[in-house]
């Protein structure tokens, strides 16, 4: 083949490849056509809702667990409840976060925040899709929660070596949370700039005596106080937002003692700079146990503290 034929053949092949590429691109939905392989921006990216799994409860109801992925490298995003942050059917709307911090975790989880909230779907509606929709950064994303795929089915039972989700109470005589759905504390009232104490009681519920591989019967619990809902652009300051299980073990106390599982009081001081209604989430984890880790959506529980802040 002479040089002229080679050039013509190359031009034809390139043109054909371009037509194939254009044709394939044209078949994609418009919102999927223009996503170049590039580093995520510091700001201006969207927040994606995530469905983390479902649990079949003993009464036939279904618990659907949701998280999110803030795709910004730096910008925290606030999306108020409403058309840009909604759950359908509407009867399940209102408990989702409006405040979306940036996360960068190791391993499979990466930028995800798993298990930020969950909804209980009654047994007579267990086959209902619960759809969470978020609009931000010029994008709208919807994710259905549905109790159909075994790959997404989870359990409230013991993990491989006896770990269970920790327990949380706001008073020793009050209700107990031992799952992602969580409980709500009585509303706290405070004013701008006045520190307020948030208090809860936590307990490791593991049943590990039958598993000699465990180094302890009970493991120290980690706690994290997280803004869940609140005014746009606002964020409380916590005196100590996060204490890992390893840190709590160094400090001693009930949850740092491997032979007991007594209730332990946990507190933080929260200071709010903007008036409004807030919800603070307390996540209590058992990640020190060898059969528990965030990647596997095991084993932590949620509880929520409503706070009203006045001028």
Phi, psi and omega in degrees: 000128180283173185299322181298315180295321179298316180298314180298319179296320179294319179297316180298315180297317179296318178296319179296317178299320179296319178296318179298316180296316179297319181296316180295318180296321182294337180279345180282150172302150186304323184287355180250004188275332191239064177239084180294155177283099184214162177295142176299142181286158177292324180221168174086356178276169183264168173252128182257130173286147182231140173260119187263346178146177182220155181232131174273116182273164184299330181273007179090350176287168182233133173261124179250127188251133184232151172221199180203167175226108173280115188275000174284149175280335184227322192283123168285139185242137173244128179230102183299155173302140182146206184297336180267357180206089187220155174238135177237140359299153188298337181295342179258004184278149170117339183265356183284160179290154170245352184243125189234093178292168176268133177235146172218088183262160177285165172073205188295329187291315177061243185271003184283146163249110184269149172059040178291333177197170177210158176234145175262124179257123183302157184303322182285356177234021188296339179267010180281136171283127174255112190250123177256127182240131176234135174239122179195158177055029179078009181233149173240126180236138176233139177230130177271136167264124181214144184263065182235318187277122175299334181296336181259359182284136182235183184221149171267000183279190182296142170283185190300333182234031170095000181288140173236162176299137181296164178257147178225136171227154173260346169210150186294339178259007185262190181293158182238135171259132171220045179191183185284330180300315172079176177237166179246136175282161170301147182297139176253138178247134178210184180231164182303130176083355180261112180300139178233142182270126173258128187230141173211170177237135186232155182208136171282124183258009186304148177237087194246005185300330182276003184238092184295345179294337180291138177280340181217157171283330181224148184239150179294141185265146172264148179226143176216129176262125189227133173294126183256312176223153177170178180299151179298132177083358182259151175201124180291156172261129178255138178297327177205094185288321188232129168231117179284164176300324179296318178295319181293326178297321180294329181278346183081202184095176185303311186286348175270358180262115186289357183252352182231162177227043179292159176289141180234135178280134175234140183219162168209157174261126179246133178236128185249134181258354183229131178291157178144184179259132182235159164229125177256130178263135171253119174254128178245123186240161178240040188289351175285338179290144184291342181254025181223133173199154184300323181305324185264014182055042179209138359227114177215164178231156178246155168208155190229140180239111174282138180224129173254126184245124179252169178294000000 
